[in-house]
Amino acid sequence: MNEGDRLRILLVQQGVWDMPLESMPLAAGYLKVMLTNDPELKDLVRVGIRNFRGGRTHGEMAREIFEDEVPDVFAFSAFGWNVRAFGALAEAYKSVNPGGLVVFGGTHVSGQASRVFAQYPAVDVVVNGEGELTFRELVRHRVRHPTSLDFGGISGISWRDASGAPVTNSDRERIEDLDTIPSPFLHGAIELLNERGEFRYDVALIETNRGCPYKCAFCYWGGAIGQRVRAFSRKRLREEIELFAKLGVHTLVVCDANFGMLPIDLELVEDLVEIKSKYGFPKAFEGSWAKNKSKVFYDIVERMRAAGLRSSFTLALQSLNPDALETMGRRNMKVNAWHDLVQWLNVREMDVYAELIWGVPGETVESFLAGYDELSKHVSRIAVYPIMLLPNTEYAEQKQKHGIVALRGDHDDFEYVLAHNTMSFADNQQIQRFLFWARVMAENAVLRHVWSALRVLADMKQSEVLFNLADWTDATDLPAAAPLRRQAARAHGGGAPAYAAVIDYLFTDPGGKQALERWWNDSVRPLVPEAHGPVLDEIFRYDLLTQPLCPPEQLNEVPVSAEGTPLHVVQHAGEQFYVLEGMSFGYDVPGVLADLRVGRVPRLQPNPATFDVFYLDGALNAVKSTNHEEIMHFMGTVVPSGLRPLRNADPLMASPA
């Protein structure tokens, strides 16, 4: 068959964030490899992937899609942040190719055919559940019957009959042997390198398994909740990881619901450690860690720690309020004694953060803030997300039971909860204001260390400090604070762009640090006991100094620090670092922080010391994506000046260039 006679298929994905690097199109890669490796289809189809960053306009995407050739099958991986854009592209496509086939799949449209067809008339088929086998069968049908719109024999889809009425076929059984899906990496379905021969994505994504044994009321997880976990083979996963290591991939992210729960997870980490020792990569491993921490989890942490493999370990608590946990379906979920776990991780100097959800039925302002502050005694980096009603979840289907009032977002298709039986509109406004600053400052680690110091030395709760910042931002006339105030006002009802803008400003713009310094001096310092003021000042300065360094992308001269000090550029193990030398402190700040971290009484005597700070290059993408796990990998590493314990085993070992 001639190249031009093949069925042209285009798979489209779009990430949520507008950042320098793309998000890996894993879902599209799975679909492509199912077609290109199928004996019946591989010579009959041409499959392409268009992978867009967040922030691309409808017009920009349309020009890129239609400038070459118009596909015969136009398939979209739809999520709440992109489904509206994809609906518009589908409508334009039908004007260009009325006989073309438009397919929507993904968690936001699965099981939602009636609503999707009503909103987006250009959509012909909605895939329900796992898409790999279903999409392959759909394409086979299109090849055999190019003009047929009768899809009655294909399980796992919804479609329109001759009258335009929605028809939903029988469900498709979930894939038992996941290795029947060829690896999109090993078979070249996903383009891994850019034109310069560099890994083109922000992180590498892999799945090791599918399924989740829990059934939380707010979660859908691809329709695999309350189900047995099915795994890819160890051999396949090892080959994928080794490929990424050879390409120098810094961070590997596992897309499982509960990594660290099964013995096979420990096997994967053993392979990961062995591969890292051979190639030097990957250097970080992230994922959604198991809710319950078994012996497997503790063994994994020890293996990763010994290998210098970094991660942010998650406490997925979601609430500390029993009433809220009951409505979530989590009250009877066995969750380990999290404070003991945090202490165990802190002693080992392993990064840990917690997750909470605001606005869950059963939660109140008082219970939420009490839980937040109790949790912050043990871990300051708390990721707090406002509750959203996701399609097919219990909360979305039981609004009346909980008295839920919700509203669709301005720029996405998520339902944001405004009020319910235990949360008034005013309550929600109060905490939404708090959430903006909690997510910016604590979750994304704009400040990391000063929280515990203020709690212990000034009796200031973390929530009090965050409310203080919100009040100061609203009241100050400092020009450098205007961007903060403007974006905070935009944040309600789905403010991802507002969060991203402020995090970017605080990490990359000198005005951001100027605003933080003025807030500290004007609004926090007067509340601090005078005896502890000097050491708290130094800890605050240390926080700012160890933020990720984001120099301009094109360096035409020696980079300098925010204080104007020239930085050395050093290379080691395939990575670049910037070194800021000779930073003097009046106290042993790292020692004070180490004491606070493990609950010891800190030593507060003046103890002048000078430090060098090492910054890993490449922080800008993590900052732009507001990926707090990634941001942590780029925090400055402090070493006493002159000591330079950068031996061969140390990833920072290098000589100034």
N, C-alpha and C positions, 0 to 999 in steps of 0.2 A: 504494500500500500504506500502511495506517495505521502510525503509529510503533510501536504496540504489537504489530503483527504481524511486525515485522522480527526476524531472528535476532540474539539478544543475545550479543555476544562480549566477554569481558573478558580483557585481557592484563595479567599481573602480573610486576613486577620488584621486587627488593629489593637495595639496595646493601650493602656489607660494613660500612661505618662508621656509627656513630650520631653525626651531626654536625648543626649548626644548619641547613644547607642540604641539599637533596636532590642525589643523583647523577642526571644526565640519563638517562632511559630510552630510550636510542638503539635498542636491539634491538626493544623494543615499538613504537617509532615507525615503524621500517621495516615491521613486520608490519601495523600499522594503515593506513599510507598505501597499501600494496598492495591492501587491501580497499576503502578509501574512494575510491580512484581507479580502481577496476576497473569498466568499463561494465556488466558483468553483475551485480556485487554491490553497488554503491554505494547503490542504492535498496532493497536487501533486507536490509541488516545495520545494526546499531548497534554501534559499537566503542568501548570504553572502555579506559583505562589506569589501573591502580592502581600507584603507584610508592612503595615504602616505604623509609624509612631503615633502616640496620642497627640492631639493638637492639630493634626492635618485636617484641613477643611474638606467639605464635600467636593468642592470644585477641584482642589488639588488631587484628591484621590481619583476622581472621574477622569481627569486629563491623563493621569499616569496609566489608568486601566485601559482606556479606550484609544490611546494614541497609537497603539501598535495594531492589534487585531481584536475583534469582538469575539468572546468565547461562545461556545454552544451551550455549555453548562456553567453557571455562575453560582458558586457555593460560598457561603459565609459562615464563619464561626462567631456566633452572636452572643454578646454579653450586655449587661445593663448599660455600660458606658458607650457602646457603639451601635446598638441595634437601630437607633433612629437614623444614624448616618447610613447604615447598610440598607435600610428601607428606602431611603432616597436614591441610593445608587442602583438598587434593584428596579425602581421605577424608571430611571433614566435608561437603564439597560433594555427594558422592554420596548422603549421607543426606538432604540437602535436595532434590536433583534427581537421582534414580537414572538417568534417561534422558539426562542431560547428558553432554557429551563433554569429557574431560580430556586435554590435550595438553602434553607436556613437550618443550622444545627447549633448546639451549645446549650449550656445550662439555663440561659434566660428564656429560651423558646421551647425547650423540650416539655412536652405535655401541655403546651399553651397554644395549640393550633387555632382555636376559635378566635382568641384575641389577636394573634399574629395575622391571620388572614383578614380580619376586619380592619386592622390598622394598616397593613401593607398588602394591598391587592396584587402587587406584582409577584408576590411569593407563591410558588407553585407547590412546594413540598417542605414540610417541617420534619426533621429527624428527631425521634424521641428516644432518649437513652444513648448508649454507646453508638458511635457513628461509623466505625470502620467497616464492619461487615455490611451494614445497611447501605452505606454510600456505594460500596463496591457493587452490590446487587442493583442499586438504582442506576448506576452507570451501565452495567451490563444490559439492563432493560432498555436504556436509551440507545445503545449501540444496535441492539436487535430490532427495536421498534422506534425509529428516529422521530416519528410524528405523534406517537401515542401519548395520551395524557391519562390513561387508565393505569393506575399503579396498585390495583386491588390485590395483587399477589405478593406484595413486598411487605414483610412484617417490619415493625419498628418505625413506621412513618404515618404522618397525616397528610392528606392531599385534598384537592377539590374535585368533585364529580362534575359531570357535564352541565349541571345546573349551577355550579359554583358553590354548592354546599360542602362544608368540611366533612371529610371521611377519615376516621382514625382506624388503622388496621391493628391487628393483634400485636402485642408486645413481642419484642425479640428477646430471647434468652441472653443473659450476659455472657461474655466471652470467658469460657473456663480456662482455656490454655492461651495465656496472653502472648506467648511466643509465636502464635499464629499471625500476629501483627509483626511484620518484618521491622527491624530497627531503621528508623528514618535517618539515623546518623551513619550507620555502617553501610547502608545501601545508597547513600548520597541523595536522599530525597530533600534534605534541608541543606541549603548552601551555608557552609560554616565559616568561610573566610571572605574578607572584603578584597578590594582590588589591590591592597598593599600586602596581601597574604597574612593578615591578622585576623584573629577570632572576632567576628563581627557583632556579637551580642553582648548584652550587659552581664549575663550569667548563662551558664549551661543548665538546661532543665532536663531532668529525667524522671520517669515514673519507675518505682520498683514494684509497686503493687497497686491494686484498685480495690475499693471497698472500705467500709467503716462499720464497726459493730454497734455504734451508738446511734441514737435517733433524737438529736437535739432539735427543739422546736424552731430554731432560727436558721437551721443549716439544711442544705440540699446535697452538696458535694457530688454533683454529677449524677444524682439519682442513686448513688451507691450506699446510702445510709441504711443502717440496720441490716447489713449484709456481710456475708463471709468474705474475708480478704483473699484475693487471688493475686499471685505474684509472677513476675517475669523470672526467667531462669538466672542463676548466678553467673553462668558462663556469658550470657548475653550482656548483662549489666557490667561485668568486668571489662569486656571488650569495649563497651561504650565509654566507660570511665578512662580506660587507657588511651582511647582516641582523643578525648578531651585533654588529658595530661600531655600528650605529645604536642598538642596545639597551644600549650601554655595557658589553659583556662584557669583563671584565679579562683573563681567561686562556682561550686556545683550546688544547685538547688534541687532537692528532691520533692516531687509533687504528690506526696502521699498524705493521707489524712492523719496518720498516727505513726510516724517513723520512730523507731526505738521500742516498739511493742513486741516484735517477733524475733525469735532466734536468727532468722535469715537476715534481719537488719544488722546484727552483729557481724555476720559473715560478710555483708557488703562493706562495712567499715573496715574489717580486716583487709579486704582487697584494696580498699581506698588508701589505707595507710601504706600498704606494700607498694602500690603504684606511686604514691607521693614520694616515698623513699627512693624510687628509681628515677623519676623524672623531675621531682621538685614541685610538681603541681598535681592536683589543685591545692590551694593553700587554705581554703575555707569551704565549709560544708553547711548548708542551711536547709531548713525544712520545717514542717509543722510537726513538732515533737509530740510523742504519745501523751495523752491526758494523764494516764496512770503510769507511774515510773516503776518498772519492774527491775529485777537484777540485770536484765539485758541492757536497760538504759544506763545503769551505773557502770557496767562493763564498757559500754560504748564511750562514755565520757572519759574514762581512764585511758582507753586506747587512743582517743583523739588528743587528749592532753599530752600523753607521752610522745606523740608524733608531731606536736606543734600544729595540729589541724584545728583551725579556729571555727567557732560557731557561736550563735546566740541561742541559748537554751530557753524554751518557752514554758511558762506556767499558764496553761489555758484555763484559767479559773472562771472567767466571764462574769462572775458575781460572788460576793461573800454573803449575800442575803439569802437565807433559806427559802423565803417566799418566792423570790425571783428564780432560784434554782429549780423550784418545783414546777413553775410554769414552763421553764426551759426543757423539762424532762431530764434534768441532771442531778436532782437531789439524791437519787439513789446510786449515782455514779461514784464508784470508789475512787476518790482523789487522794493521793498521798499527803501526808503532813507537809504542806508546802514550805512552811518556815524552816523545818529541818533540812529540806532539800536545798533551799536557798543557802543556808549556812554551809552545807556540804560543798556546794558549788563555789561559794565565796572563798572558803578556805583554800580551794584549789585554783583560785583566781580565774574562774571560768565565767564568761559573760552570761547573764541571765536577765530575762525580762518577763513581764506578766501581761496578760490580756484581760481586759474588762469590757463589758458592753453596757452602754448607758441606754436607758429607756425600755428595758425589759419589763413586761407586765409583772407586778409584784414588787418592783423596785421603787423606792422613793428618793427624793433629794437627800434626806438625812441618811438613809441606809447606804446610798451610793457613795457619798463623801466619806462616811465612816469607814466603808470598805476600802476606798482608795487610800486613805491615810493609814489604815492598818497595814495594808499591803506595802505602802511606801516605806515603812519602817524596815522592811527586809529587802526591797528592790525598788530603786527609784525610777527605773525605766519601765513605765507602764503604758502599754498601747491600749488606748480607750477608743472604742468605735461606737458611734450612735447606731441604734438598732435600725435596720432596714428590713422591709418585708420582701424576701426573695420568692420568686415563683416556686410553687409546689411545696412550700414549707408549712408547718402546722400553724405558725403565727399568721401567715398570709391567708390561710383558709379558715381561721377562727377569729376574725376581727371582732365580730359581734360579742363573742364570749368574753373578751377582754376589754371591750369598749374602745377599741383602737380607732383613732382618727389618723389617717395617713394622706400624704400628698406626693404626687410624682415629682421628680426633680426637674429643674429648669433645663438642664443640658444632658440628662441621662434618662433612663427608664426605670430607675429604682423608686420604690415607695418609701418615703421617709416618715417615720412615726412622729406625729405632732402631740398626741395626748392619748391617755387611756385611763383605766379605772384608778390607778395609783399614781398617775403623773398628769398634772394640769398643763395647759399651754404655758403658763408663767413658769412652772417648774422646769419645763423643757428649755425655755429661753435662758433661764439662769444657768443651767448646766451646759447648754450648747456653747455659751460664752466661755465657760470654764474649759470645755473640751478643746476649743481652738488652741488655747495656750498650753494645755496639758500635752496635746499631741505634738505641737511645735517644739516646746522647750524640753520636755521630759522624754517622750517617746522617741523623738528624733535626736535626742542627746545634744541639743544646743548647749545645755548645761548638764553635767553628769554628776559632779562630786559635791557641789555646794548644797544639795538637798539634804543629805544626811548630816552635814556639818551644821547647817542652820537648825535642824531638828534637835540635835544633841547640845549645841552650844548656845542656841538662842531660843529654844522651845517654840520654834515655828514649824507648823505642819506644812507638808508639801502643798496641799491645796490652798493654804493661806498665802503662801508665797506666790502661787499662780494667780490667785484672785488679786493680789497686790499688783502684779504686773499688768493685769487687765485694767485695773482702775487707773494706774499711772499712765498707761498708753492712751486711755480715753481723755485724760485730763491735761497731759503735757502739751506745751507748744513747741517742743523741740522739733525742728524740721526733719531730722533723721528718723523720728518716730512716726511721721505721717504715713509712710508705706505700711507700717504695722497696723495702724488704726484703720486705714482704708481696706486692707485685706481682711481684717477681723470682722468688719461690717459685712463682708461678702460671704462669710463662711457658712451661714445657716442654710439648711436645706440642700446639702450636697456641695460642700465647698472644697473639693479636692484641689482645684486650681489656686484657691486662696491659701491653703496650707502650703502648697508647693512654692508659691511666690514668696511667702515669708521665710520659709526654711532656706530657700535660695538666697534671699537678701541677708539673712543673719550669718550665713556661712561664707558668702562670697563678696559682700559689699562692705567697705569700711564704715558706711553709715549704720549698718546693723550693729557692729560692735560698739560704735559711739552711742547708739540708743541704749544698749544693754548696760554700758558703763554709767550713763547718766541715771538710768533707773536704779541701779545698785546704790549709787551715791545719794540720790535724792530720796528714795522711798524705802529701801531695805536697811541701809546702814544706820539710820536713826533708830531703828527698832532693835538693834543688836546690842547686847551688853558691852560696855566700853572695853572691859577686860579682854573680850574675845574678838573685838573688832579687827585688830591687825592680822591675826591668823586667818580670819574669814575673808578679809580682803585678798590675802595671798591665795587662798583656795579658789576664790572667784577668778582671779587673774590666771591661775593655773588652768581653770576650766576653759577660759577663752584661748589660752595659748595652745592647748592640745586639741582644739577643734581641727577637723580635716583641712588641709591646705588645698585651695583650688586656684592655682595660678592660671593665667590666660592660656588658651589652647596652643597658641603659637608663641614660643618664648624666643625673643630676639636679643635678650640680654639676660644676665644672671638674675634669677628670681629673688625677690626680697620678701621678708615677713611683713605682717601688718604693722610692725613697729619700725620698718625701714631697714632692718638688718639683712645683709646679703646672706643667701643660703648656698650651701654647697650642694652639688648634684652628685649622688653616688649610685652605683649599680651593683646589684648582687642577685644571683640566681634568677636572672631574667626579669628582674623588677627594678624600677627606679625609685629612689628616695631623695627627698630634700632634707638637708640637715641645718637646723638653726642652732648655733653654738653660743655657749656662754651666757645663758639666761640665769640671772641671780635672784634668789629668794631669801627672805629673812627667816624662813622656817623650813623644816624638813617636811614639805607638803606631802610627798609620796608616803612618808612614814605615818603622818597623821591620818591620811586616807586609808592606809592599810589597817590601822587600828579600828577606824570606824567601820570598815568593811566587815570585820569579823566580830564586832561588838565589844572591843576592848576600850578602856578609857584612854583617849588619845593623849600623847605627850605634847604639851603646848608651849614648852619653853622655846624662846628664840634660838634658832640653830641655822645660821646662814649657810647656804649651799648654792652651787652653780650647776646647771644642767644643760645638756644638749638634747634637742628634740628632733626625732626622726619622723618624717611624714611620707607615707607611701603615696606615690604618684597615682593619678587616675580617679581621684575622689569626686570629680565633677559629675560623672554619670550617676553615682549613688545619691548625691545631693539632689540632682535634678529629678530623680525618680522618687525622692522621699522614701527610699528603702532603708528603714532604720537598721535592719540587720547588716546590710552592706555598709552603711555609714560607719558602723562601729569598727570595721576593718581598717578604716583610714584615719582613725584617731591617732594623734601624735604619741609616739613612744618616747618616754623620758629616760635618759641615762645620765648619771653623774658625770660632769665634765672631767676629762682626763682619764676616766676609768675605761671607757670604751670596751665593754666586755663583748665585743662582736667577733666571736670565734667562728670557726667553720660551721658549727652546728646552728649558729644563730642566723635567722633569715635576714637580719639587718647588716650582717658582716660585709664591709666594703671599705674602700679607700676613697677619699675625696677626689673627684675628677679634676 
